[in-house]
């Protein structure tokens, strides 16, 4: 079809009218939003409360707050944080505790085994309200906990290992409580391979699987799952290598993909592996508060 100059002018006029209308609506909307005075919420930190018998220590490293207003996510904030909320009067506020997955700053998510904190708040424009959330674990998610405070220890030396984890009660070395666990590697005993004493039947349905622990080490530590296959063979699948550090750290290790790496696994053990490098005369690896969590 041939477009005449008259038709072309009409098309341009329609397009310009539509553009002007769109710009008017956009700036009108922005003006309305800019006219709103936000309320503010301050969160200094998120605490963890535990039932020690079922959940173990309340040691945690909650770094972020995932904030929902009336079930709508409004932002993810590194703590401590003060943030605006474009709302007033009473609203439902929900906070999901966020962590660094595998200890990586660029890999963050809300922790699926901590229940969110919920509260009704009366929000006032231009006013800062402070909340102090305390969260708990979802029930029956901690499938293995070892804090080395009981008589027996559920972490064992595996075939081929030169050394093992032993309990230490030296107050200068213990993270918390009366005991932590220590593995020494030396030129005579340079290799460590320790596993959970019990086997675990982790569902292979891509539901979350995490390992928590506190650790301090001058030696790299490899952590993963030792799989028992239907053939009776065992396969080692590594998840992460922890780097040396001089202070106790808390880490949340995501084992979800590791647990689903091989199909039809009969059972799993958690393993800790280390090789003493020639650059170190002796290696010392400290761990405490091991927790394996998954849906059962």
ABEGO torsion letter per residue (X at the ends): XBBBAAAAAAAAAAAAAAAAAAAAAAAAAAAAAAABBBBBBBBABBBBBBBAAAAEBABBBBABBBBBBGGBBAEBBBOBBBBBBBBBEBBBBBBBBBBBBGGBAABBBBBAABBBBBBBBBBBBGBBBBBBBBBBBBBGABABBBAGABABBABBBBBGBABBBBBBABAAABABEABBBBBBBBAABABBBBBBABBBBBBBAGBBBBBBBBBBBABBBBBBBBBBBAAGBBBBBBABBBBBBABBBBBBBBAAAAAAABBGBABBBBBBBBBBBAABABBBBBBBGBBBBBBX
